[in-house]
């Protein structure tokens, strides 16, 4: 059962980062605008997080196996739609359905693990599950780059069809049968679902638009509207007899701190894999496959970090291990900033390794610690709520890293080319493409664009690393206050 779940999870997490490498191929095929490219990447995590709580509700109601297999079947069908996509609308629709399917699978897989394994074996099972997902995130650029290089962007969907067919057969065969209870006597909370989906969609839209203009109405209006709907969702859930999710779980310090840790972890992982491939291709001149291979140190470090749980992190306790994971991530981001600034790949490798250890160790520790106080009958909603924080982190990673990078890049390039009369593009890829169509000032524009992107990337990772460090201190204070003593004692 565990192997079957891990195969499917690895495939799903590959897709979260693989498509970044296919964007140039998509842009050439459909002459896609920057906004369309952002949507084709971001609609996957958006739909992912939008259905998580609904999946958890139905999982507790009709059974985890039923919801999980439905999600895998939908994923295979969406991959076929991607293969035959003839325009950007079909492509975005395929990516959206992939996100919905992934949102049905992930919380159900975690719920099956937490309910099927004994307390002694649960931590080990979650570690193996985490390794599978951790492998998928950084392997995405390698698979995405390789398939795109050989078959174009449709190669990614062909890979999904074949891999998901294997995963579906495995899970259909080995997942335990479950019985649904309360199907007829539980009413579906439609209002809560609509508020949650609308709130997440508006928040995500604001973050996506922030990559173009941070303080424009196109960014602020949907973002503030999404926050308002999120508050209404919490208000309605707290006063309803039938709840879409169990927000009372946030009263447990372990669950609350683990949720924050998972959000920051995913934010860092997706931020790194969103920014570094462009840096390696545009600044260092690597192709898509080589760029993916140059992110392999983070893969190896993440695996090592997950494996260290049993030999090291278990000995120091889940609380300390969770905080240490956040420290590694923050320090790794700051080291990556130094690597970008100096242009030395060796320093970039060190930063990837340090951050990778934090990412790999942080997930199993956070999942295991989160469920130490959660009753088994609430595992579905608990898994879904944790997954919401994870996926919000992925959306924040793309949105925050992307918006900071875009804003700093445009400001830096504007300063670089001031007085030359050259137009300022919004992305380094567009600037380099613009330079290829020029004659006299091509070299100057190319160098200015690279310098602006390096400066923006350096500042971006410094800001992000400091945010993680500040959050680490806040989490430390929360844990200390809840226990009445220092977590280091």
C-alpha positions in Angstrom: 0.0 0.0 0.0 2.8 2.4 1.0 4.7 1.8 -2.3 1.5 2.4 -4.3 0.8 5.7 -2.6 4.4 6.8 -2.9 4.5 6.1 -6.7 1.4 8.2 -7.3 2.6 11.0 -5.0 5.9 11.3 -6.7 4.2 11.7 -10.1 1.9 14.4 -8.7 4.7 16.4 -7.2 6.8 16.1 -10.3 4.0 18.1 -12.1 4.2 20.9 -9.6 7.6 22.0 -10.8 8.1 20.2 -14.2 6.0 22.6 -16.2 8.2 25.6 -15.5 10.7 24.1 -17.9 8.1 23.7 -20.6 6.9 27.3 -20.6 9.3 28.5 -23.5 8.0 25.6 -25.6 4.3 26.5 -24.7 5.0 30.1 -25.6 6.3 29.2 -29.0 3.5 26.8 -29.8 0.6 29.1 -28.9 2.3 32.5 -28.9 1.3 32.7 -25.2 1.4 36.0 -23.3 3.2 36.3 -20.0 -0.2 36.3 -18.1 -1.2 33.1 -19.9 2.1 31.4 -19.0 1.7 32.5 -15.3 -1.8 31.0 -15.3 -0.8 27.7 -16.8 1.7 27.3 -14.0 -0.3 28.7 -11.1 -3.7 27.2 -11.9 -2.4 23.7 -10.8 -1.6 24.7 -7.1 -4.7 27.0 -7.1 -7.1 24.1 -7.9 -5.1 21.8 -5.8 -5.7 23.9 -2.6 -9.3 24.7 -3.6 -10.5 21.1 -3.3 -8.4 19.9 -0.4 -10.9 20.6 2.4 -13.8 19.2 0.2 -11.8 16.0 -0.4 -11.1 15.7 3.4 -14.8 16.1 4.1 -15.9 13.4 1.6 -13.0 11.1 2.6 -14.2 11.0 6.2 -17.7 10.6 4.9 -17.5 7.9 2.2 -14.0 6.5 2.6 -10.5 7.5 1.8 -9.9 4.8 -0.8 -12.9 5.8 -2.9 -11.9 9.5 -3.0 -8.3 8.7 -3.7 -9.0 6.4 -6.7 -11.5 8.9 -8.1 -8.7 11.5 -8.0 -6.2 9.3 -9.8 -8.7 8.5 -12.5 -9.4 12.2 -13.0 -5.7 12.9 -13.2 -5.2 10.3 -16.0 -8.1 11.8 -17.9 -6.8 15.4 -17.5 -3.4 14.2 -18.8 -5.1 12.9 -22.0 -6.8 16.3 -22.4 -3.3 18.0 -22.1 -1.9 15.7 -24.8 -4.7 16.8 -27.3 -4.8 20.5 -26.2 -5.0 22.7 -29.3 -5.0 26.1 -27.6 -4.2 27.8 -24.3 -7.7 27.5 -23.0 -7.6 23.7 -23.3 -4.1 23.6 -21.8 -5.1 25.7 -18.8 -8.2 23.6 -18.3 -6.1 20.4 -18.4 -3.7 21.9 -15.8 -6.7 22.9 -13.6 -8.1 19.4 -13.7 -4.7 18.0 -12.8 -4.7 20.3 -9.7 -8.2 19.1 -8.7 -7.2 15.5 -9.0 -4.0 16.1 -7.0 -6.0 17.8 -4.3 -8.2 14.7 -4.0 -5.3 12.3 -3.7 -2.7 14.0 -1.3 -4.9 14.3 1.8 -6.4 10.9 1.3 -3.0 9.3 1.0 -1.8 10.9 4.2 -5.0 9.9 6.0 -4.6 6.3 4.9 -1.1 6.2 6.2 -2.0 7.8 9.6 -4.9 5.4 10.1 -3.2 2.2 8.8 0.1 2.2 10.6 0.7 1.8 14.3 2.2 4.7 16.3 5.6 3.0 16.3 5.7 2.7 12.5 3.8 5.8 11.5 6.8 8.1 11.6 8.8 5.8 9.4 5.9 5.5 6.9 5.4 9.3 6.8 9.2 9.7 6.2 9.0 7.3 3.2 5.9 9.1 1.9 7.7 12.5 2.4 10.8 11.2 0.5 8.6 10.3 -2.4 7.0 13.8 -2.5 10.4 15.5 -1.9 11.9 13.6 -4.8 9.1 14.7 -7.0 9.6 18.5 -6.5 13.2 18.8 -7.6 13.0 16.0 -10.1 10.3 17.9 -11.8 12.7 20.3 -13.6 14.9 17.3 -14.7 11.9 15.3 -16.1 10.3 18.5 -17.5 13.5 19.6 -19.1 14.3 16.2 -20.6 10.8 15.5 -21.9 10.5 19.0 -23.3 13.9 18.7 -25.0 12.9 15.4 -26.7 9.1 15.8 -27.3 8.2 19.4 -26.6 5.7 20.4 -23.9 3.3 17.6 -24.8 5.9 15.1 -23.6 5.1 16.1 -20.0 1.4 15.0 -20.4 2.5 11.8 -22.2 4.7 11.1 -19.2 1.7 11.8 -16.8 -0.6 9.4 -18.8 1.8 6.5 -18.6 3.0 7.1 -15.0 -0.5 7.6 -13.7 -1.8 4.5 -15.4 0.8 2.5 -13.5 0.0 4.3 -10.2 -3.8 3.7 -10.7 -3.3 0.0 -11.2 -1.1 -0.3 -8.1 -3.4 1.7 -5.8 -6.5 -0.1 -7.1 -4.9 -3.4 -6.2 -3.3 -2.7 -2.9 -5.3 0.0 -1.1 -7.4 -1.5 1.8 -11.1 -1.5 1.4 -13.0 1.0 3.6 -16.6 1.4 4.6 -18.5 4.7 4.5 -20.5 5.7 7.5 -23.0 8.5 7.8 -23.4 9.0 4.1 -27.2 9.7 4.3 -27.2 11.7 7.5 -24.5 14.3 6.8 -25.4 17.3 4.7 -22.7 18.8 2.4 -21.7 22.3 3.6 -22.2 24.1 0.2 -21.8 27.7 1.5 -18.5 26.9 3.2 -17.2 25.2 0.1 -18.1 28.2 -2.1 -16.5 30.6 0.3 -13.4 28.6 0.5 -13.0 28.1 -3.2 -13.8 31.8 -4.0 -11.4 33.0 -1.3 -8.5 30.8 -2.4 -9.1 31.7 -6.0 -9.1 35.5 -5.3 -6.0 35.2 -3.1 -4.2 33.3 -5.7 -5.2 35.7 -8.5 -3.8 38.6 -6.4 -0.5 36.8 -5.9 -0.3 35.9 -9.6 -1.0 39.5 -10.6 1.5 40.7 -8.1 4.2 39.3 -10.3 3.4 42.1 -12.9 2.4 45.0 -10.6 2.7 44.6 -6.9 0.6 47.6 -5.8 -2.0 47.8 -8.7 -5.7 47.3 -8.2 -5.5 44.1 -10.2 -3.4 42.8 -7.4 -4.8 44.5 -4.3 -8.6 44.1 -5.1 -8.6 40.3 -5.5 -6.1 39.8 -2.7 -8.1 41.9 -0.1 -11.4 40.3 -1.4 -9.8 36.9 -0.9 -8.8 37.7 2.7 -12.3 38.9 3.4 -13.9 35.7 2.1 -11.3 33.7 4.1 -12.4 35.4 7.3 -16.1 34.8 6.4 -15.2 31.1 5.8 -13.7 30.8 9.3 -16.7 32.7 10.8 -19.3 30.4 9.0 -17.4 27.2 9.8 -17.2 28.1 13.5 -21.0 28.5 13.7 -22.1 25.5 11.6 -23.2 22.1 12.8 -21.7 20.4 9.7 -18.2 21.7 9.2 -16.2 21.4 6.0 -13.0 21.2 8.0 -12.1 20.9 11.7 -10.6 24.3 12.6 -10.5 23.3 16.3 -7.4 21.3 15.5 -5.6 24.6 15.4 -6.0 24.7 19.2 -3.3 22.0 19.5 0.1 23.7 19.6 1.7 20.8 17.7 -0.8 21.0 14.9 -0.6 24.8 14.7 3.2 25.0 14.6 3.4 22.1 12.1 1.0 23.9 9.8 3.2 27.1 9.8 6.3 25.0 9.3 4.8 23.2 6.3 3.6 26.5 4.8 7.1 28.0 5.1 8.8 24.8 3.8 6.7 24.6 0.7 7.0 28.4 0.1 10.8 28.0 0.1 10.8 24.9 -2.1 8.6 26.3 -4.8 10.2 29.7 -4.6 13.7 28.1 -5.2 12.4 25.9 -8.1 10.6 28.9 -9.6 13.5 31.3 -9.6 16.7 29.2 -10.1 15.8 27.5 -13.4 15.4 30.9 -15.0 18.7 32.1 -13.4 20.5 29.1 -14.7 19.1 29.3 -18.2 19.1 33.1 -18.7 22.2 34.1 -16.7 24.3 31.0 -17.0 23.2 30.0 -20.5 22.2 26.4 -19.6 19.5 24.5 -21.4 16.4 23.2 -19.7 17.8 19.7 -19.0 21.1 20.9 -17.6 19.3 23.5 -15.4 17.3 20.6 -13.9 20.4 18.6 -13.3 22.1 21.6 -11.6 19.3 21.5 -9.0 20.1 17.8 -8.1 22.1 18.8 -5.0 18.8 19.8 -3.4 17.3 16.5 -4.3 20.1 14.5 -2.6 20.1 16.8 0.4 16.3 16.5 0.8 16.5 12.7 0.7 19.4 12.8 3.3 17.4 15.2 5.5 14.3 12.8 5.4 16.5 9.8 6.2 18.2 11.6 9.1 14.8 11.7 10.9 15.3 8.2 12.4 19.0 8.5 13.2 19.2 12.1 14.4 16.0 14.2 14.5 14.0 11.6 16.4 16.7 11.7 19.2 16.3 15.5 19.7 12.5 15.5 19.7 9.9 16.6 17.1 9.7 20.2 18.4 13.5 20.9 18.1 13.7 19.0 14.8 10.8 21.1 13.4 12.6 24.4 14.4 16.0 23.1 13.2 14.4 22.4 9.8 13.2 25.9 9.5 16.7 27.2 10.5 18.3 25.1 7.7 15.8 26.5 5.2 16.4 30.1 6.2 20.2 29.7 6.2 20.1 27.9 2.9 18.1 30.7 1.2 20.7 33.2 2.5 23.5 31.1 1.1 21.8 30.8 -2.3 21.6 34.6 -2.3 25.4 34.7 -1.9 25.8 32.1 -4.7 23.7 34.2 -7.1 25.6 37.4 -6.2 29.0 35.9 -6.7 28.1 33.7 -9.6 30.0 30.8 -8.0 28.0 27.6 -8.6 29.8 25.9 -5.6 28.2 28.3 -3.2 24.9 27.8 -4.9 25.3 24.0 -4.3 26.0 24.6 -0.6 22.8 26.7 -0.3 20.8 24.0 -2.1 22.2 21.3 0.2 21.5 23.3 3.4 18.0 24.2 2.3 17.3 20.7 1.0 18.2 19.2 4.4 15.7 21.5 6.0 13.0 20.7 3.4 13.6 16.9 3.6 13.7 16.7 7.4 10.9 19.3 8.0 8.0 17.5 6.2 8.0 14.1 8.1 8.7 15.7 11.4 5.9 18.3 10.9 3.4 15.7 9.8 4.2 13.3 12.6 4.2 16.0 15.2 0.9 17.5 13.9 -1.0 14.2 14.4 0.3 13.3 17.9 -2.9 14.8 19.4 -5.4 14.3 16.5 -8.0 11.5 17.0 -7.9 8.9 14.2 -11.5 9.6 13.2 -10.5 13.2 12.4 -7.5 12.2 10.3 -9.2 13.0 6.9 -10.0 16.6 7.9 -6.7 17.0 9.7 -4.7 15.8 6.6 -6.7 18.1 4.4 -6.1 21.1 6.6 -2.4 20.4 6.7 -2.3 20.0 2.9 -4.1 23.4 2.6 -1.2 25.0 4.5 1.3 23.1 2.3 -0.4 24.2 -1.0 -0.9 27.8 0.2 2.9 27.7 0.8 3.4 26.6 -2.8 1.2 29.4 -4.2 2.9 31.9 -1.9 6.3 30.6 -3.0 5.4 31.3 -6.7 3.6 34.5 -6.0 5.9 36.1 -3.4 9.2 35.0 -5.0 7.8 35.9 -8.4 6.5 39.3 -7.4 9.6 40.4 -5.6 11.8 39.1 -8.4 9.7 40.9 -11.0 9.5 44.2 -9.2 13.2 44.3 -8.3 14.2 43.2 -11.9 12.2 46.0 -13.6 13.5 48.6 -11.2 17.1 47.4 -11.6 16.9 47.3 -15.4 15.2 50.7 -15.6 18.1 52.1 -13.7 20.6 50.3 -15.9 19.2 51.5 -19.2 18.1 55.0 -18.1 18.9 57.5 -20.7 19.6 55.0 -23.5 16.1 55.0 -24.9 15.8 51.2 -24.7 12.5 49.7 -23.7 12.2 47.8 -20.4 10.6 44.3 -20.6 9.0 42.7 -17.5 11.1 39.5 -17.5 14.7 38.7 -18.2 13.7 36.2 -20.9 11.8 38.9 -22.7 14.8 41.3 -22.4 17.2 38.7 -23.8 14.8 37.9 -26.7 14.6 41.7 -27.3 18.3 41.8 -27.5 18.5 39.2 -30.2 16.4 41.4 -32.4 18.6 44.4 -31.9 21.8 45.4 -33.7 23.7 48.2 -32.1 22.8 47.9 -28.4 22.2 44.2 -28.2 25.3 43.4 -26.0 24.6 46.3 -23.7 21.0 45.3 -23.1 21.9 41.7 -22.6 24.5 42.6 -19.9 22.1 45.1 -18.3 19.4 42.5 -18.1 21.7 39.9 -16.6 23.0 42.3 -14.0 19.5 43.4 -13.1 18.3 39.8 -12.7 21.3 38.9 -10.5 20.7 41.9 -8.3 17.0 41.0 -8.0 17.7 37.4 -7.3 20.2 38.2 -4.6 17.9 40.6 -2.8 14.9 38.2 -3.3 16.6 35.3 -1.5 18.0 37.6 1.2 14.5 38.9 1.9 13.0 35.4 1.8 15.7 33.9 4.1 15.1 36.7 6.7 11.4 36.1 6.6 11.9 32.4 7.4 14.3 33.3 10.2 11.8 35.8 11.7 9.0 33.2 11.4 11.3 30.7 13.2 11.6 33.1 16.1 7.8 33.6 16.3 7.3 29.8 16.2 9.9 29.4 18.9 8.0 31.8 21.1 4.7 30.1 20.5 6.0 26.7 21.4 7.8 28.1 24.5 4.8 29.9 25.7 2.5 26.8 25.2 4.9 24.6 27.2 5.7 27.2 29.9 9.4 26.5 29.3 12.0 26.9 26.6 11.8 24.3 23.8 15.6 24.0 24.1 15.4 22.9 27.7 
